[in-house]
Amino acid sequence: MDLKRTWKEKSRIGKSTLPAAWLTVLLLAACGDRSYQTGPSEEENDAEKIAVDSSWPDPTWPQKVPEGPIDFRKHVRPILIINCLECHNRKDAPRNGNFILETRELAMTTGSAPPAIQPGDPDKSPLLSVMTLDPLHQRAMPPTPDKIWGVRLEILRRWIREGAVWPEDIRLVHPSEVTEW
């Protein structure tokens, strides 16, 4: 099983609209196809293969805002990888406002109005401002109908309010760029 390819395929869910996903399920049900109910095959559910890289983010995470302080590695990193890093990486930055989210230093010094993250003040952080724009706004991020809202948005807001701690040793890497699993 190619984990990189599987992650890319599963992450594509975020590129379509939620209503489109539900319409697909309804269409499959109407046609008598119940394969969408069966869940992953035994091969896909092999914990040993999935555990090859524990940094592989779960697109369904998180279910609730964590109690206590927000931890970058556990709480923020998966949100940024799933929702932002596909466009805001070194390779694609010139086409995306020259904003790079791979390291803390780059996140604080790149883009059209650095710093995009104002530690301690989520209301003055452009990173959050563009995420809370109307989905039809030209600068709304991410630029898909699937917005960052609810639990994920609150995690980012709290992380910034708590000082936006991003350990220097953590560099975000999109799973499609990983060469070894």
Secondary structure, 3 states (H helix, E strand, C coil): CCHHHHHHHHHHHHHCCHHHHHHHHHHHHHCCCCHHHCCCCCCCCCHHHHCCCCCCCCCCCCCCCCCCCCCHHHHHHHHHHHHCCCCCCCCCHHHCCCCCCCCHHHHHHCCCCCCCCCCCCHHHCHHHHHHCCCCCCCCCCCCCCCCCCHHHHHHHHHHHHCCCCCCCCCCCCCHHHCCCC
